[in-house]
């Protein structure tokens, strides 16, 4: 049993949208295929992975460092103790050889993308959905097949007025979402308040709005927004300042009694631990958005979950960024609080397998081997091209 090839390609996910910090007009991602010599149903088992939006393709790092380390390793050193499957932890350690700790940079994205493909292959070799495999290995054995999802959108783009924003949000609630999210910080506070009030005006009882500043604010602006937002019953106030400015986040907690959310741009267990230690986050109401596809993958995410438990946090306070099926499987298998979703953006990489519908804010995980990419026809078409 061995990995015989790891293939990667850079793919565009460009769009004319923008948030408070960046536009997505030149955005790319890396798509990876891990090809094994294991045969199932007459075909070799191939695991797939890709990185989340908001970062760029990492092909150079993969080709120069991480892929060669795996392919040059003795295959016997990458197998689990049963001898019947690959070991993601051993593969992760092999990729990290000769890497200094700290200063994680973009390597966490490159490794996280390959790690996703490895876990897809491991679950397929085991003949199980990844969420079932995770529940058996690291959970209580019983996955939670119903997973909360919220609809992320509300971006700024040229010519988008309040009517267009309201129509967008109504399209999400019309598809079964109970929580929707919009961007703030790209216009003045007064303009953003008008946008927020417009959306709140079209939501029905039981439906909630979250807002996301994408790290745009300094302390004074973050606090000014906190005071203004306190009049609304928001689902959360997300990433007000620079993701590594833990003092800003801690100060914000003194001015905002509602739920805060952050973490999508923290790419290691150590950075996540610093947020918990110094960021003023409150385990009874706040949300953590660490994204395994950007943060060294599931192997590192498991370390992060262990750290959270040691610090009195439940995995149910984690709702990962990214809107991809990997985090859906982690949520179902390990008891996270849910997952982000992009109903209309970053396709074909976002979204759910074909036929999966949102019902009052929840989806039900289908029985598909691995992560379930093969159940999403437009995405699998891109993956098959890479694997062929």
C-alpha positions as YAML, in Angstrom:
chain: A
units: angstrom
residues:
- id: 1
  name: UNK
  ca: [0.00, 0.00, 0.00]
- id: 2
  name: UNK
  ca: [1.47, 3.33, -1.00]
- id: 3
  name: UNK
  ca: [0.93, 6.74, -2.52]
- id: 4
  name: UNK
  ca: [2.14, 6.56, -6.10]
- id: 5
  name: UNK
  ca: [1.57, 10.17, -7.12]
- id: 6
  name: UNK
  ca: [0.42, 13.57, -5.83]
- id: 7
  name: UNK
  ca: [-0.86, 15.95, -8.49]
- id: 8
  name: UNK
  ca: [-1.73, 19.61, -8.15]
- id: 9
  name: UNK
  ca: [-3.07, 22.40, -10.33]
- id: 10
  name: UNK
  ca: [-3.89, 26.05, -9.73]
- id: 11
  name: UNK
  ca: [-7.51, 26.91, -10.52]
- id: 12
  name: UNK
  ca: [-9.27, 30.30, -10.73]
- id: 13
  name: UNK
  ca: [-12.15, 31.18, -8.39]
- id: 14
  name: UNK
  ca: [-12.22, 34.82, -9.39]
- id: 15
  name: UNK
  ca: [-15.23, 37.06, -8.84]
- id: 16
  name: UNK
  ca: [-15.99, 40.78, -8.94]
- id: 17
  name: UNK
  ca: [-17.03, 40.79, -5.29]
- id: 18
  name: UNK
  ca: [-15.07, 42.44, -2.48]
- id: 19
  name: UNK
  ca: [-15.11, 42.51, 1.29]
- id: 20
  name: UNK
  ca: [-13.77, 45.26, 3.53]
- id: 21
  name: UNK
  ca: [-10.17, 44.27, 2.84]
- id: 22
  name: UNK
  ca: [-9.68, 42.50, -0.51]
- id: 23
  name: UNK
  ca: [-11.37, 41.89, -3.82]
- id: 24
  name: UNK
  ca: [-11.56, 38.45, -5.41]
- id: 25
  name: UNK
  ca: [-10.93, 39.39, -9.02]
- id: 26
  name: UNK
  ca: [-7.69, 37.40, -9.23]
- id: 27
  name: UNK
  ca: [-8.28, 34.75, -6.58]
- id: 28
  name: UNK
  ca: [-6.99, 31.22, -7.16]
- id: 29
  name: UNK
  ca: [-6.81, 27.94, -5.27]
- id: 30
  name: UNK
  ca: [-4.86, 24.69, -5.44]
- id: 31
  name: UNK
  ca: [-6.60, 21.45, -6.37]
- id: 32
  name: UNK
  ca: [-4.77, 18.26, -5.33]
- id: 33
  name: UNK
  ca: [-5.15, 14.56, -6.12]
- id: 34
  name: UNK
  ca: [-3.40, 11.90, -4.00]
- id: 35
  name: UNK
  ca: [-3.22, 8.72, -6.09]
- id: 36
  name: UNK
  ca: [-2.77, 5.41, -4.26]
- id: 37
  name: UNK
  ca: [-2.15, 1.85, -5.43]
- id: 38
  name: UNK
  ca: [-5.21, 0.63, -3.50]
- id: 39
  name: UNK
  ca: [-7.97, -0.71, -5.76]
- id: 40
  name: UNK
  ca: [-11.66, -0.36, -4.89]
- id: 41
  name: UNK
  ca: [-14.41, -1.38, -7.33]
- id: 42
  name: UNK
  ca: [-11.77, -1.97, -9.97]
- id: 43
  name: UNK
  ca: [-10.30, 1.55, -9.75]
- id: 44
  name: UNK
  ca: [-7.40, 3.08, -7.84]
- id: 45
  name: UNK
  ca: [-8.38, 5.04, -4.74]
- id: 46
  name: UNK
  ca: [-7.73, 8.76, -5.26]
- id: 47
  name: UNK
  ca: [-8.12, 11.37, -2.56]
- id: 48
  name: UNK
  ca: [-8.90, 14.99, -3.43]
- id: 49
  name: UNK
  ca: [-8.39, 18.29, -1.67]
- id: 50
  name: UNK
  ca: [-8.38, 22.05, -2.25]
- id: 51
  name: UNK
  ca: [-7.76, 25.14, -0.17]
- id: 52
  name: UNK
  ca: [-10.41, 27.61, 0.94]
- id: 53
  name: UNK
  ca: [-11.12, 30.98, -0.63]
- id: 54
  name: UNK
  ca: [-9.30, 34.05, 0.62]
- id: 55
  name: UNK
  ca: [-5.81, 32.64, 0.05]
- id: 56
  name: UNK
  ca: [-4.16, 31.70, -3.23]
- id: 57
  name: UNK
  ca: [-2.90, 28.58, -4.97]
- id: 58
  name: UNK
  ca: [0.17, 27.02, -3.35]
- id: 59
  name: UNK
  ca: [1.58, 24.94, -6.19]
- id: 60
  name: UNK
  ca: [5.18, 26.12, -5.89]
- id: 61
  name: UNK
  ca: [5.44, 25.22, -2.20]
- id: 62
  name: UNK
  ca: [3.83, 21.85, -2.87]
- id: 63
  name: UNK
  ca: [6.11, 20.98, -5.79]
- id: 64
  name: UNK
  ca: [9.32, 22.15, -4.14]
- id: 65
  name: UNK
  ca: [8.86, 20.81, -0.61]
- id: 66
  name: UNK
  ca: [5.80, 18.90, 0.47]
- id: 67
  name: UNK
  ca: [5.01, 16.57, -2.42]
- id: 68
  name: UNK
  ca: [8.63, 15.36, -2.84]
- id: 69
  name: UNK
  ca: [8.94, 14.59, 0.87]
- id: 70
  name: UNK
  ca: [5.92, 12.28, 0.74]
- id: 71
  name: UNK
  ca: [6.83, 10.59, -2.52]
- id: 72
  name: UNK
  ca: [10.47, 10.07, -1.49]
- id: 73
  name: UNK
  ca: [9.59, 8.57, 1.90]
- id: 74
  name: UNK
  ca: [9.69, 4.83, 2.50]
- id: 75
  name: UNK
  ca: [6.03, 3.82, 1.93]
- id: 76
  name: UNK
  ca: [6.15, 1.62, 5.02]
- id: 77
  name: UNK
  ca: [6.67, 4.73, 7.18]
- id: 78
  name: UNK
  ca: [3.35, 6.21, 5.99]
- id: 79
  name: UNK
  ca: [1.11, 3.25, 6.91]
- id: 80
  name: UNK
  ca: [-0.95, 2.95, 10.10]
- id: 81
  name: UNK
  ca: [-0.46, 0.28, 12.74]
- id: 82
  name: UNK
  ca: [-3.02, -2.05, 11.11]
- id: 83
  name: UNK
  ca: [-1.05, -2.11, 7.86]
- id: 84
  name: UNK
  ca: [-4.35, -1.67, 6.06]
- id: 85
  name: UNK
  ca: [-4.48, 2.10, 5.53]
- id: 86
  name: UNK
  ca: [-2.44, 5.25, 5.23]
- id: 87
  name: UNK
  ca: [-1.69, 7.20, 8.40]
- id: 88
  name: UNK
  ca: [-2.49, 10.93, 7.99]
- id: 89
  name: UNK
  ca: [-0.45, 11.81, 11.09]
- id: 90
  name: UNK
  ca: [2.68, 10.11, 9.74]
- id: 91
  name: UNK
  ca: [2.19, 11.74, 6.34]
- id: 92
  name: UNK
  ca: [1.76, 15.12, 8.03]
- id: 93
  name: UNK
  ca: [4.99, 14.63, 10.00]
- id: 94
  name: UNK
  ca: [6.79, 13.70, 6.79]
- id: 95
  name: UNK
  ca: [5.59, 16.87, 5.07]
- id: 96
  name: UNK
  ca: [6.76, 18.97, 8.04]
- id: 97
  name: UNK
  ca: [10.32, 17.61, 8.03]
- id: 98
  name: UNK
  ca: [12.97, 20.38, 7.92]
- id: 99
  name: UNK
  ca: [10.36, 23.06, 8.70]
- id: 100
  name: UNK
  ca: [10.98, 25.46, 11.57]
- id: 101
  name: UNK
  ca: [8.18, 26.01, 14.08]
- id: 102
  name: UNK
  ca: [6.35, 29.35, 14.01]
- id: 103
  name: UNK
  ca: [6.10, 31.79, 11.12]
- id: 104
  name: UNK
  ca: [3.53, 29.58, 9.48]
- id: 105
  name: UNK
  ca: [2.97, 31.72, 6.40]
- id: 106
  name: UNK
  ca: [1.47, 30.03, 3.37]
- id: 107
  name: UNK
  ca: [2.92, 26.59, 4.07]
- id: 108
  name: UNK
  ca: [-0.06, 25.87, 6.33]
- id: 109
  name: UNK
  ca: [-2.32, 26.26, 3.28]
- id: 110
  name: UNK
  ca: [-0.15, 24.00, 1.12]
- id: 111
  name: UNK
  ca: [0.00, 21.28, 3.76]
- id: 112
  name: UNK
  ca: [-3.67, 21.65, 4.65]
- id: 113
  name: UNK
  ca: [-4.68, 21.07, 1.04]
- id: 114
  name: UNK
  ca: [-2.63, 17.88, 0.73]
- id: 115
  name: UNK
  ca: [-3.87, 16.75, 4.15]
- id: 116
  name: UNK
  ca: [-7.48, 17.07, 2.95]
- id: 117
  name: UNK
  ca: [-6.74, 14.79, 0.01]
- id: 118
  name: UNK
  ca: [-5.01, 12.28, 2.29]
- id: 119
  name: UNK
  ca: [-8.04, 12.05, 4.61]
- id: 120
  name: UNK
  ca: [-10.33, 11.63, 1.59]
- id: 121
  name: UNK
  ca: [-8.19, 8.69, 0.47]
- id: 122
  name: UNK
  ca: [-8.03, 7.19, 3.98]
- id: 123
  name: UNK
  ca: [-11.82, 7.20, 4.37]
- id: 124
  name: UNK
  ca: [-12.29, 5.75, 0.88]
- id: 125
  name: UNK
  ca: [-9.81, 2.96, 1.63]
- id: 126
  name: UNK
  ca: [-11.80, 2.25, 4.79]
- id: 127
  name: UNK
  ca: [-15.02, 2.25, 2.74]
- id: 128
  name: UNK
  ca: [-16.69, 4.87, 4.94]
- id: 129
  name: UNK
  ca: [-17.83, 8.48, 4.86]
- id: 130
  name: UNK
  ca: [-15.15, 10.60, 6.50]
- id: 131
  name: UNK
  ca: [-17.59, 11.80, 9.17]
- id: 132
  name: UNK
  ca: [-18.23, 8.18, 10.24]
- id: 133
  name: UNK
  ca: [-14.52, 7.40, 10.33]
- id: 134
  name: UNK
  ca: [-13.84, 10.49, 12.46]
- id: 135
  name: UNK
  ca: [-16.64, 9.69, 14.90]
- id: 136
  name: UNK
  ca: [-15.23, 6.20, 15.38]
- id: 137
  name: UNK
  ca: [-11.60, 7.26, 15.76]
- id: 138
  name: UNK
  ca: [-11.87, 10.52, 17.67]
- id: 139
  name: UNK
  ca: [-15.48, 10.99, 18.76]
- id: 140
  name: UNK
  ca: [-18.10, 8.92, 20.53]
- id: 141
  name: UNK
  ca: [-18.66, 6.63, 17.56]
- id: 142
  name: UNK
  ca: [-21.97, 8.24, 16.62]
- id: 143
  name: UNK
  ca: [-21.78, 11.12, 14.13]
- id: 144
  name: UNK
  ca: [-24.34, 13.91, 14.15]
- id: 145
  name: UNK
  ca: [-25.60, 13.69, 10.59]
- id: 146
  name: UNK
  ca: [-27.62, 16.91, 10.81]
- id: 147
  name: UNK
  ca: [-25.25, 19.86, 10.56]
- id: 148
  name: UNK
  ca: [-26.08, 23.54, 11.02]
- id: 149
  name: UNK
  ca: [-25.04, 25.71, 8.06]
- id: 150
  name: UNK
  ca: [-25.34, 29.44, 7.46]
- id: 151
  name: UNK
  ca: [-25.32, 31.35, 4.18]
- id: 152
  name: UNK
  ca: [-22.35, 33.68, 3.67]
- id: 153
  name: UNK
  ca: [-22.71, 36.53, 1.20]
- id: 154
  name: UNK
  ca: [-23.56, 40.18, 1.36]
- id: 155
  name: UNK
  ca: [-20.37, 41.22, -0.40]
- id: 156
  name: UNK
  ca: [-19.80, 44.63, -1.92]
- id: 157
  name: UNK
  ca: [-19.72, 44.83, -5.70]
- id: 158
  name: UNK
  ca: [-20.22, 47.60, -8.26]
- id: 159
  name: UNK
  ca: [-23.78, 48.82, -8.52]
- id: 160
  name: UNK
  ca: [-25.13, 46.73, -5.66]
- id: 161
  name: UNK
  ca: [-27.84, 48.74, -3.91]
- id: 162
  name: UNK
  ca: [-30.01, 47.93, -0.90]
- id: 163
  name: UNK
  ca: [-32.66, 46.24, -3.03]
- id: 164
  name: UNK
  ca: [-30.04, 43.90, -4.50]
- id: 165
  name: UNK
  ca: [-28.71, 43.12, -1.03]
- id: 166
  name: UNK
  ca: [-32.19, 42.33, 0.28]
- id: 167
  name: UNK
  ca: [-32.95, 40.14, -2.73]
- id: 168
  name: UNK
  ca: [-29.74, 38.20, -2.16]
- id: 169
  name: UNK
  ca: [-30.56, 37.53, 1.48]
- id: 170
  name: UNK
  ca: [-34.14, 36.53, 0.65]
- id: 171
  name: UNK
  ca: [-32.76, 34.06, -1.87]
- id: 172
  name: UNK
  ca: [-30.84, 32.37, 0.96]
- id: 173
  name: UNK
  ca: [-33.72, 32.20, 3.40]
- id: 174
  name: UNK
  ca: [-35.88, 30.97, 0.54]
- id: 175
  name: UNK
  ca: [-33.49, 28.03, 0.18]
- id: 176
  name: UNK
  ca: [-33.86, 27.04, 3.82]
- id: 177
  name: UNK
  ca: [-31.13, 28.99, 5.62]
- id: 178
  name: UNK
  ca: [-32.05, 30.45, 9.00]
- id: 179
  name: UNK
  ca: [-28.82, 32.48, 9.44]
- id: 180
  name: UNK
  ca: [-27.34, 34.73, 6.77]
- id: 181
  name: UNK
  ca: [-24.13, 36.75, 6.82]
- id: 182
  name: UNK
  ca: [-23.13, 40.04, 5.20]
- id: 183
  name: UNK
  ca: [-19.97, 42.11, 4.96]
- id: 184
  name: UNK
  ca: [-19.37, 45.36, 6.83]
- id: 185
  name: UNK
  ca: [-16.44, 47.77, 6.97]
- id: 186
  name: UNK
  ca: [-16.27, 48.50, 3.27]
- id: 187
  name: UNK
  ca: [-18.35, 51.66, 3.61]
- id: 188
  name: UNK
  ca: [-19.00, 54.15, 6.41]
- id: 189
  name: UNK
  ca: [-20.61, 53.07, 9.66]
- id: 190
  name: UNK
  ca: [-23.76, 55.00, 8.76]
- id: 191
  name: UNK
  ca: [-23.96, 53.29, 5.37]
- id: 192
  name: UNK
  ca: [-23.34, 49.89, 6.92]
- id: 193
  name: UNK
  ca: [-26.10, 50.50, 9.44]
- id: 194
  name: UNK
  ca: [-28.49, 51.22, 6.57]
- id: 195
  name: UNK
  ca: [-27.42, 47.97, 4.93]
- id: 196
  name: UNK
  ca: [-27.87, 46.01, 8.17]
- id: 197
  name: UNK
  ca: [-31.30, 47.49, 8.84]
- id: 198
  name: UNK
  ca: [-32.38, 46.75, 5.28]
- id: 199
  name: UNK
  ca: [-31.52, 43.07, 5.71]
- id: 200
  name: UNK
  ca: [-33.06, 42.83, 9.18]
- id: 201
  name: UNK
  ca: [-36.22, 44.30, 7.69]
- id: 202
  name: UNK
  ca: [-36.71, 41.32, 5.36]
- id: 203
  name: UNK
  ca: [-35.83, 38.55, 7.83]
- id: 204
  name: UNK
  ca: [-38.66, 36.65, 9.47]
- id: 205
  name: UNK
  ca: [-39.05, 35.40, 13.04]
- id: 206
  name: UNK
  ca: [-36.36, 32.86, 13.87]
- id: 207
  name: UNK
  ca: [-34.00, 34.13, 11.16]
- id: 208
  name: UNK
  ca: [-30.75, 35.84, 12.17]
- id: 209
  name: UNK
  ca: [-28.07, 38.06, 10.64]
- id: 210
  name: UNK
  ca: [-24.30, 37.84, 11.22]
- id: 211
  name: UNK
  ca: [-21.87, 40.57, 10.13]
- id: 212
  name: UNK
  ca: [-18.21, 40.27, 9.12]
- id: 213
  name: UNK
  ca: [-15.63, 43.09, 9.01]
- id: 214
  name: UNK
  ca: [-12.81, 40.89, 7.63]
- id: 215
  name: UNK
  ca: [-10.21, 42.35, 9.98]
- id: 216
  name: UNK
  ca: [-10.56, 45.90, 8.71]
- id: 217
  name: UNK
  ca: [-10.87, 47.96, 11.90]
- id: 218
  name: UNK
  ca: [-8.48, 49.56, 14.36]
- id: 219
  name: UNK
  ca: [-9.49, 49.54, 18.02]
- id: 220
  name: UNK
  ca: [-11.42, 52.81, 17.92]
- id: 221
  name: UNK
  ca: [-13.41, 51.82, 14.83]
- id: 222
  name: UNK
  ca: [-14.05, 48.29, 16.12]
- id: 223
  name: UNK
  ca: [-15.44, 49.71, 19.35]
- id: 224
  name: UNK
  ca: [-17.52, 52.32, 17.53]
- id: 225
  name: UNK
  ca: [-19.08, 49.55, 15.44]
- id: 226
  name: UNK
  ca: [-19.60, 47.43, 18.57]
- id: 227
  name: UNK
  ca: [-21.58, 50.20, 20.22]
- id: 228
  name: UNK
  ca: [-23.68, 50.77, 17.10]
- id: 229
  name: UNK
  ca: [-24.26, 47.05, 16.51]
- id: 230
  name: UNK
  ca: [-25.35, 46.45, 20.09]
- id: 231
  name: UNK
  ca: [-28.84, 47.73, 19.26]
- id: 232
  name: UNK
  ca: [-29.39, 44.83, 16.85]
- id: 233
  name: UNK
  ca: [-29.94, 41.19, 17.78]
- id: 234
  name: UNK
  ca: [-27.12, 39.84, 15.60]
- id: 235
  name: UNK
  ca: [-26.00, 36.24, 15.39]
- id: 236
  name: UNK
  ca: [-22.39, 37.43, 15.67]
- id: 237
  name: UNK
  ca: [-19.94, 40.30, 15.04]
- id: 238
  name: UNK
  ca: [-17.01, 38.75, 13.15]
- id: 239
  name: UNK
  ca: [-13.31, 39.54, 12.85]
- id: 240
  name: UNK
  ca: [-13.40, 43.22, 13.71]
- id: 241
  name: UNK
  ca: [-9.62, 43.73, 13.65]
- id: 242
  name: UNK
  ca: [-6.40, 42.12, 12.51]
- id: 243
  name: UNK
  ca: [-6.66, 38.40, 13.35]
- id: 244
  name: UNK
  ca: [-3.38, 38.46, 15.29]
- id: 245
  name: UNK
  ca: [-4.30, 41.54, 17.34]
- id: 246
  name: UNK
  ca: [-5.46, 39.69, 20.43]
- id: 247
  name: UNK
  ca: [-5.45, 42.87, 22.51]
- id: 248
  name: UNK
  ca: [-7.98, 44.46, 20.13]
- id: 249
  name: UNK
  ca: [-10.21, 41.40, 20.35]
- id: 250
  name: UNK
  ca: [-9.96, 41.39, 24.14]
- id: 251
  name: UNK
  ca: [-10.83, 45.09, 24.32]
- id: 252
  name: UNK
  ca: [-13.81, 44.52, 22.05]
- id: 253
  name: UNK
  ca: [-15.26, 42.08, 24.57]
- id: 254
  name: UNK
  ca: [-15.52, 44.99, 27.01]
- id: 255
  name: UNK
  ca: [-17.86, 46.84, 24.65]
- id: 256
  name: UNK
  ca: [-19.91, 44.12, 22.95]
- id: 257
  name: UNK
  ca: [-22.11, 41.83, 25.00]
- id: 258
  name: UNK
  ca: [-23.34, 39.85, 22.01]
- id: 259
  name: UNK
  ca: [-21.55, 37.00, 20.31]
- id: 260
  name: UNK
  ca: [-18.24, 37.60, 18.59]
- id: 261
  name: UNK
  ca: [-16.58, 35.34, 16.02]
- id: 262
  name: UNK
  ca: [-13.03, 35.08, 14.73]
- id: 263
  name: UNK
  ca: [-10.28, 32.59, 13.90]
- id: 264
  name: UNK
  ca: [-10.49, 31.95, 10.16]
- id: 265
  name: UNK
  ca: [-7.08, 33.55, 9.61]
- id: 266
  name: UNK
  ca: [-5.28, 31.71, 12.41]
- id: 267
  name: UNK
  ca: [-3.34, 28.88, 10.81]
- id: 268
  name: UNK
  ca: [-1.95, 26.77, 13.64]
- id: 269
  name: UNK
  ca: [-2.89, 25.32, 17.01]
- id: 270
  name: UNK
  ca: [-0.40, 27.71, 18.62]
- id: 271
  name: UNK
  ca: [-2.06, 30.79, 17.13]
- id: 272
  name: UNK
  ca: [-5.48, 29.45, 18.12]
- id: 273
  name: UNK
  ca: [-4.17, 28.90, 21.66]
- id: 274
  name: UNK
  ca: [-2.96, 32.50, 21.82]
- id: 275
  name: UNK
  ca: [-6.43, 33.68, 20.83]
- id: 276
  name: UNK
  ca: [-7.94, 31.63, 23.68]
- id: 277
  name: UNK
  ca: [-5.29, 32.84, 26.14]
- id: 278
  name: UNK
  ca: [-5.20, 36.52, 25.25]
- id: 279
  name: UNK
  ca: [-8.11, 37.42, 22.94]
- id: 280
  name: UNK
  ca: [-10.88, 37.81, 25.50]
- id: 281
  name: UNK
  ca: [-13.08, 35.24, 23.77]
- id: 282
  name: UNK
  ca: [-15.94, 33.90, 25.89]
- id: 283
  name: UNK
  ca: [-16.71, 30.20, 25.81]
- id: 284
  name: UNK
  ca: [-20.37, 30.71, 26.67]
- id: 285
  name: UNK
  ca: [-21.29, 32.86, 23.64]
- id: 286
  name: UNK
  ca: [-18.46, 33.39, 21.13]
- id: 287
  name: UNK
  ca: [-17.63, 31.38, 18.01]
- id: 288
  name: UNK
  ca: [-14.34, 30.05, 16.62]
- id: 289
  name: UNK
  ca: [-13.86, 29.80, 12.86]
- id: 290
  name: UNK
  ca: [-10.59, 27.91, 12.36]
- id: 291
  name: UNK
  ca: [-10.46, 26.41, 8.85]
- id: 292
  name: UNK
  ca: [-8.53, 23.15, 8.51]
- id: 293
  name: UNK
  ca: [-7.99, 23.70, 4.78]
- id: 294
  name: UNK
  ca: [-5.91, 26.79, 5.56]
- id: 295
  name: UNK
  ca: [-4.37, 25.64, 8.84]
- id: 296
  name: UNK
  ca: [-2.27, 22.53, 8.16]
- id: 297
  name: UNK
  ca: [-5.29, 20.29, 7.75]
- id: 298
  name: UNK
  ca: [-7.27, 17.97, 10.00]
- id: 299
  name: UNK
  ca: [-4.20, 16.60, 11.77]
- id: 300
  name: UNK
  ca: [-3.57, 20.09, 13.17]
- id: 301
  name: UNK
  ca: [-7.29, 20.71, 13.72]
- id: 302
  name: UNK
  ca: [-7.42, 17.68, 16.03]
- id: 303
  name: UNK
  ca: [-4.64, 19.28, 18.09]
- id: 304
  name: UNK
  ca: [-6.62, 22.51, 18.15]
- id: 305
  name: UNK
  ca: [-9.72, 20.72, 19.43]
- id: 306
  name: UNK
  ca: [-7.67, 19.08, 22.18]
- id: 307
  name: UNK
  ca: [-6.33, 22.50, 23.17]
- id: 308
  name: UNK
  ca: [-9.83, 23.96, 23.28]
- id: 309
  name: UNK
  ca: [-11.10, 21.20, 25.56]
- id: 310
  name: UNK
  ca: [-8.14, 21.75, 27.89]
- id: 311
  name: UNK
  ca: [-9.18, 25.40, 28.10]
- id: 312
  name: UNK
  ca: [-12.85, 24.76, 28.79]
- id: 313
  name: UNK
  ca: [-14.19, 25.20, 25.27]
- id: 314
  name: UNK
  ca: [-16.63, 22.81, 23.60]
- id: 315
  name: UNK
  ca: [-16.13, 21.79, 19.95]
- id: 316
  name: UNK
  ca: [-19.73, 22.96, 19.51]
- id: 317
  name: UNK
  ca: [-18.44, 26.56, 19.61]
- id: 318
  name: UNK
  ca: [-16.50, 25.93, 16.38]
- id: 319
  name: UNK
  ca: [-18.14, 26.88, 13.08]
- id: 320
  name: UNK
  ca: [-15.36, 26.71, 10.47]
- id: 321
  name: UNK
  ca: [-14.79, 29.18, 7.67]
- id: 322
  name: UNK
  ca: [-14.57, 28.07, 4.06]
- id: 323
  name: UNK
  ca: [-17.85, 26.48, 3.08]
- id: 324
  name: UNK
  ca: [-16.30, 23.18, 1.97]
- id: 325
  name: UNK
  ca: [-17.27, 19.55, 2.48]
- id: 326
  name: UNK
  ca: [-14.18, 18.73, 4.53]
- id: 327
  name: UNK
  ca: [-15.38, 20.91, 7.39]
- id: 328
  name: UNK
  ca: [-18.90, 19.52, 7.00]
- id: 329
  name: UNK
  ca: [-17.50, 16.06, 7.67]
- id: 330
  name: UNK
  ca: [-15.52, 17.29, 10.66]
- id: 331
  name: UNK
  ca: [-18.62, 19.00, 12.04]
- id: 332
  name: UNK
  ca: [-20.69, 15.84, 11.70]
- id: 333
  name: UNK
  ca: [-18.01, 13.49, 12.97]
- id: 334
  name: UNK
  ca: [-16.57, 15.52, 15.84]
- id: 335
  name: UNK
  ca: [-19.53, 17.55, 17.09]
- id: 336
  name: UNK
  ca: [-18.72, 21.03, 15.84]
- id: 337
  name: UNK
  ca: [-21.35, 23.75, 15.92]
- id: 338
  name: UNK
  ca: [-21.83, 23.85, 12.18]
- id: 339
  name: UNK
  ca: [-20.21, 25.16, 9.01]
- id: 340
  name: UNK
  ca: [-20.13, 28.13, 6.70]
- id: 341
  name: UNK
  ca: [-21.79, 27.85, 3.27]
- id: 342
  name: UNK
  ca: [-21.50, 29.90, 0.07]
- id: 343
  name: UNK
  ca: [-24.71, 29.16, -1.83]
- id: 344
  name: UNK
  ca: [-23.77, 31.16, -4.94]
- id: 345
  name: UNK
  ca: [-20.04, 31.90, -4.67]
- id: 346
  name: UNK
  ca: [-16.69, 30.16, -5.28]
- id: 347
  name: UNK
  ca: [-18.22, 27.39, -7.31]
- id: 348
  name: UNK
  ca: [-17.77, 24.53, -7.98]
- id: 349
  name: UNK
  ca: [-15.71, 24.22, -4.80]
- id: 350
  name: UNK
  ca: [-18.29, 25.38, -2.27]
- id: 351
  name: UNK
  ca: [-21.62, 23.83, -1.44]
- id: 352
  name: UNK
  ca: [-22.96, 20.36, -0.84]
- id: 353
  name: UNK
  ca: [-23.34, 17.11, -2.78]
- id: 354
  name: UNK
  ca: [-26.10, 17.20, -5.37]
- id: 355
  name: UNK
  ca: [-29.54, 16.68, -3.90]
- id: 356
  name: UNK
  ca: [-28.61, 17.85, -0.39]
- id: 357
  name: UNK
  ca: [-31.04, 20.56, 0.70]
- id: 358
  name: UNK
  ca: [-31.04, 23.02, 3.58]
- id: 359
  name: UNK
  ca: [-33.96, 22.53, 5.95]
- id: 360
  name: UNK
  ca: [-34.45, 25.26, 8.58]
- id: 361
  name: UNK
  ca: [-30.72, 25.89, 8.72]
- id: 362
  name: UNK
  ca: [-29.54, 22.28, 8.67]
- id: 363
  name: UNK
  ca: [-28.36, 19.76, 6.09]
- id: 364
  name: UNK
  ca: [-28.22, 15.99, 6.47]
- id: 365
  name: UNK
  ca: [-24.96, 14.29, 5.51]
- id: 366
  name: UNK
  ca: [-25.37, 11.72, 2.72]
- id: 367
  name: UNK
  ca: [-23.74, 8.28, 2.73]
- id: 368
  name: UNK
  ca: [-20.84, 8.92, 0.34]
- id: 369
  name: UNK
  ca: [-17.36, 7.44, 0.74]
- id: 370
  name: UNK
  ca: [-14.58, 9.77, 1.79]
- id: 371
  name: UNK
  ca: [-15.36, 13.47, 1.92]
- id: 372
  name: UNK
  ca: [-18.12, 12.99, -0.66]
- id: 373
  name: UNK
  ca: [-16.74, 15.03, -3.55]
- id: 374
  name: UNK
  ca: [-17.96, 12.45, -6.04]
- id: 375
  name: UNK
  ca: [-21.52, 13.41, -5.12]
- id: 376
  name: UNK
  ca: [-21.09, 16.93, -6.50]
- id: 377
  name: UNK
  ca: [-21.01, 16.57, -10.27]
- id: 378
  name: UNK
  ca: [-19.55, 19.95, -11.25]
- id: 379
  name: UNK
  ca: [-16.74, 19.67, -8.69]
- id: 380
  name: UNK
  ca: [-15.96, 16.04, -9.45]
- id: 381
  name: UNK
  ca: [-15.67, 16.89, -13.14]
- id: 382
  name: UNK
  ca: [-12.75, 19.19, -12.30]
- id: 383
  name: UNK
  ca: [-11.20, 16.60, -10.00]
- id: 384
  name: UNK
  ca: [-11.37, 13.83, -12.59]
- id: 385
  name: UNK
  ca: [-9.45, 15.98, -15.06]
- id: 386
  name: UNK
  ca: [-6.58, 16.24, -12.60]
- id: 387
  name: UNK
  ca: [-6.62, 12.54, -11.76]
- id: 388
  name: UNK
  ca: [-6.85, 11.24, -15.34]
...
